[in-house]
Amino acid sequence: MTREAFRKALEGLKEELLEMGNMVSGAVKDSVEQLKKRDLQGSRRLIKGDLIINKKRFEIEDRCLYLIATQQPMAGDLRIIAAILNIITDLERIGDHAEGIAKINIMIGKDPLVKPLIDIPRMSDKAVSMLERSLKAFIEGDVETAHTLCSEDDEVDALYEQVYRELIMLMIENPKIIKGATYLLWVAHNLERIADRVTNIAERIIFMVTGRMDEINVSKY
């Protein structure tokens, strides 16, 4: 493989990662929207669609390993490939969290939600925004945005704490809704974990560009 062919293969990997990221971002948005609308069929479709995300992850991984084995990339190029391998793992996990929300929606079934969804959609919007900006930062090698994303994780943590406190109070006031409130706690936890995964991606971007691997996000919560 010539140097030019190698560069094209590397750019192809970036494009594949971006495609996977867009699939995952869409899954997160859809999972919460289906919960709001009580769209059980949509949740079932999302669960099946997670298999496509998983397949995409393994396809990208295979291509990365092939380039490492056959081209023995050095320095910056190797860091890009290493970052891709780690980022696709986090993307797959984010997809799993979206799938988890879909499964919770199905477990709730036809029962009404125990409370209107207010902060959970805010968590989703923030987590999705962070994810989409992390993908853009990866393509552009934008370290500044990566640092910003790490600090924004605390905003999602704060929303999670708010949801947690509110649902606990509702359960204390009315023990009959404990089951339904617990389901919403699980949803909020999945969204909080998605934001955590985005901070992992941001840290990998910083490593890719600078060669330094630091744990940037030290949460206040």
Backbone torsions as a table, in degrees:
resi	resn	phi	psi	omega
1	MET	NA	126.2	177.9
2	THR	-71.9	165.5	178.7
3	ARG	-59.5	-40.2	179.8
4	GLU	-64.7	-40.6	178.6
5	ALA	-65.7	-37.2	178.4
6	PHE	-64.0	-43.5	180.0
7	ARG	-62.9	-38.8	178.0
8	LYS	-65.6	-39.5	178.4
9	ALA	-64.2	-38.6	179.3
10	LEU	-66.8	-41.8	177.6
11	GLU	-65.1	-35.5	177.1
12	GLY	-63.1	-38.1	177.3
13	LEU	-63.9	-40.8	178.6
14	LYS	-62.0	-42.1	179.5
15	GLU	-64.8	-38.8	178.8
16	GLU	-66.1	-39.9	177.5
17	LEU	-62.5	-42.8	179.6
18	LEU	-62.7	-39.4	178.1
19	GLU	-63.6	-43.8	177.7
20	MET	-62.8	-42.1	179.2
21	GLY	-60.9	-39.4	178.3
22	ASN	-66.6	-37.1	176.2
23	MET	-62.1	-43.5	-178.3
24	VAL	-67.6	-44.4	178.7
25	SER	-58.1	-44.1	178.3
26	GLY	-62.9	-37.4	179.9
27	ALA	-65.1	-40.6	179.2
28	VAL	-63.6	-48.6	179.3
29	LYS	-58.9	-45.9	-177.5
30	ASP	-65.0	-37.9	-176.1
31	SER	-61.7	-42.2	-179.5
32	VAL	-75.3	-37.0	177.9
33	GLU	-63.5	-39.5	178.3
34	GLN	-66.7	-35.3	176.4
35	LEU	-64.1	-45.0	179.8
36	LYS	-61.3	-42.8	-175.5
37	LYS	-87.1	-3.7	-175.9
38	ARG	57.5	43.6	-177.5
39	ASP	-92.0	89.7	-176.4
40	LEU	-72.2	-36.6	178.8
41	GLN	-64.1	-41.3	177.1
42	GLY	-61.0	-39.4	178.6
43	SER	-64.9	-38.4	178.0
44	ARG	-64.8	-39.3	177.6
45	ARG	-65.3	-39.7	-179.7
46	LEU	-62.7	-41.6	-180.0
47	ILE	-61.1	-43.1	176.9
48	LYS	-65.0	-37.1	-179.0
49	GLY	-67.0	-20.8	179.1
50	ASP	-63.2	-27.0	177.6
51	LEU	-63.6	-33.0	178.4
52	ILE	-68.2	-40.8	177.1
53	ILE	-62.3	-44.4	179.0
54	ASN	-61.0	-42.6	179.1
55	LYS	-62.2	-40.8	179.2
56	LYS	-61.3	-42.4	179.7
57	ARG	-57.9	-47.0	-177.0
58	PHE	-69.9	-32.5	176.1
59	GLU	-63.5	-44.7	179.4
60	ILE	-65.7	-41.6	179.5
61	GLU	-59.9	-44.4	179.3
62	ASP	-59.6	-42.1	-179.2
63	ARG	-67.7	-36.9	176.8
64	CYS	-63.5	-47.4	-178.6
65	LEU	-64.5	-35.3	177.5
66	TYR	-62.7	-44.0	179.7
67	LEU	-65.1	-40.2	178.6
68	ILE	-63.7	-43.7	-176.1
69	ALA	-69.9	-37.5	-173.0
70	THR	-96.3	-24.7	-174.4
71	GLN	-112.4	-14.0	-179.2
72	GLN	44.5	60.2	-177.7
73	PRO	-63.8	151.0	-177.3
74	MET	-117.1	158.5	169.4
75	ALA	45.9	-117.8	-173.0
76	GLY	-59.1	-41.5	-179.5
77	ASP	-64.6	-38.5	179.1
78	LEU	-67.2	-36.3	177.6
79	ARG	-65.3	-37.2	177.5
80	ILE	-61.7	-46.8	-178.8
81	ILE	-65.7	-41.5	177.8
82	ALA	-61.8	-40.9	178.3
83	ALA	-63.1	-43.0	179.6
84	ILE	-60.3	-44.9	-179.5
85	LEU	-59.6	-39.6	179.7
86	ASN	-75.9	-39.1	-177.4
87	ILE	-66.6	-40.3	-179.8
88	ILE	-65.3	-29.1	175.5
89	THR	-65.7	-45.1	178.0
90	ASP	-65.8	-37.6	177.9
91	LEU	-63.1	-41.1	178.9
92	GLU	-63.7	-40.1	178.2
93	ARG	-64.5	-39.1	176.9
94	ILE	-62.1	-41.5	175.4
95	GLY	-59.4	-37.9	177.5
96	ASP	-64.0	-38.1	178.3
97	HIS	-65.9	-39.4	175.9
98	ALA	-63.3	-42.3	176.5
99	GLU	-60.7	-39.1	179.1
100	GLY	-61.0	-40.3	177.7
101	ILE	-64.5	-40.2	177.7
102	ALA	-61.8	-40.4	179.3
103	LYS	-66.0	-38.0	177.5
104	ILE	-63.3	-42.1	177.9
105	ASN	-57.2	-41.8	179.5
106	ILE	-68.8	-36.8	178.4
107	MET	-64.6	-38.1	176.5
108	ILE	-64.5	-34.8	175.8
109	GLY	66.6	-135.3	-176.6
110	LYS	-89.2	1.1	178.4
111	ASP	-69.2	145.0	176.0
112	PRO	-70.1	153.6	175.3
113	LEU	-67.2	148.8	-175.3
114	VAL	-73.3	-15.4	177.0
115	LYS	-157.5	156.0	175.3
116	PRO	-62.2	145.4	179.0
117	LEU	-84.3	116.2	179.5
118	ILE	-121.4	-62.6	-176.8
119	ASP	-78.8	-27.2	178.2
120	ILE	-62.9	-46.6	174.4
121	PRO	-61.4	-33.7	176.3
122	ARG	-64.4	-41.3	175.7
123	MET	-60.0	-44.5	-179.8
124	SER	-61.9	-46.9	-179.2
125	ASP	-60.0	-42.6	-178.6
126	LYS	-68.1	-44.3	-179.1
127	ALA	-63.9	-41.3	179.3
128	VAL	-65.9	-42.0	177.3
129	SER	-59.8	-44.6	178.2
130	MET	-60.9	-44.0	-178.8
131	LEU	-62.5	-48.2	-177.3
132	GLU	-64.6	-38.4	177.8
133	ARG	-71.3	-29.2	176.6
134	SER	-67.3	-37.0	178.3
135	LEU	-65.8	-41.2	177.6
136	LYS	-64.4	-41.1	179.6
137	ALA	-64.9	-35.1	177.5
138	PHE	-63.6	-48.6	-178.6
139	ILE	-61.8	-37.9	-175.9
140	GLU	-92.4	-5.2	-176.7
141	GLY	61.7	41.0	-172.3
142	ASP	-91.4	95.3	-177.8
143	VAL	-69.4	-37.7	-178.4
144	GLU	-60.1	-46.3	177.7
145	THR	-64.3	-37.9	178.5
146	ALA	-59.2	-43.5	177.1
147	HIS	-63.2	-41.0	179.9
148	THR	-61.6	-42.5	-179.2
149	LEU	-61.8	-38.5	179.2
150	CYS	-61.0	-40.2	-179.3
151	SER	-73.3	-27.7	-178.4
152	GLU	-72.0	-16.2	178.9
153	ASP	-57.6	-31.5	179.4
154	ASP	-62.9	-28.1	178.3
155	GLU	-66.5	-39.8	177.8
156	VAL	-68.9	-40.5	177.1
157	ASP	-59.0	-41.0	-179.4
158	ALA	-64.5	-41.0	177.2
159	LEU	-64.7	-39.1	178.2
160	TYR	-62.3	-43.2	177.7
161	GLU	-60.9	-38.4	179.4
162	GLN	-65.7	-46.4	178.0
163	VAL	-61.2	-43.5	-178.4
164	TYR	-59.8	-49.8	-178.6
165	ARG	-62.0	-43.3	-178.0
166	GLU	-63.9	-43.7	-178.6
167	LEU	-69.9	-36.6	176.8
168	ILE	-62.3	-42.6	178.7
169	MET	-62.9	-40.6	178.4
170	LEU	-64.1	-37.8	179.0
171	MET	-67.5	-37.3	178.0
172	ILE	-65.6	-41.1	-178.2
173	GLU	-71.8	-32.7	-176.4
174	ASN	-143.7	89.0	-177.6
175	PRO	-58.4	-18.3	-179.7
176	LYS	-66.3	-19.8	-177.8
177	ILE	-99.4	10.0	-176.1
178	ILE	-54.5	-45.2	-178.1
179	LYS	-61.2	-50.4	-179.1
180	GLY	-64.5	-37.5	179.0
181	ALA	-68.5	-36.2	178.3
182	THR	-63.5	-38.8	176.9
183	TYR	-58.5	-43.7	-179.8
184	LEU	-68.7	-32.9	174.0
185	LEU	-61.4	-40.1	178.6
186	TRP	-63.7	-39.7	177.8
187	VAL	-61.1	-48.3	-179.4
188	ALA	-61.2	-37.9	179.3
189	HIS	-64.8	-40.9	177.2
190	ASN	-59.4	-42.0	-179.9
191	LEU	-68.0	-37.5	177.6
192	GLU	-64.2	-38.2	179.0
193	ARG	-69.5	-33.4	176.8
194	ILE	-60.3	-45.2	178.4
195	ALA	-62.4	-37.9	176.8
196	ASP	-61.2	-40.9	179.1
197	ARG	-64.0	-36.1	178.1
198	VAL	-64.4	-36.5	177.4
199	THR	-65.2	-33.4	174.3
200	ASN	-61.0	-43.6	178.6
201	ILE	-61.0	-44.1	-179.9
202	ALA	-60.8	-41.7	179.0
203	GLU	-63.4	-35.9	178.1
204	ARG	-69.0	-34.0	176.8
205	ILE	-63.9	-44.0	179.1
206	ILE	-61.6	-42.5	177.4
207	PHE	-62.9	-43.5	-178.9
208	MET	-57.3	-41.4	-175.4
209	VAL	-83.8	-41.8	-171.2
210	THR	-100.9	-20.8	-175.4
211	GLY	83.3	3.7	179.4
212	ARG	-106.8	131.4	177.2
213	MET	-110.9	102.5	179.2
214	ASP	-122.8	150.3	172.5
215	GLU	-84.2	100.3	-173.2
216	ILE	-77.4	-43.3	-172.8
217	ASN	-85.1	108.0	172.9
218	VAL	-113.8	97.1	-171.1
219	SER	-65.1	147.9	175.3
220	LYS	-82.7	-9.1	-172.6
221	TYR	-107.4	NA	NA
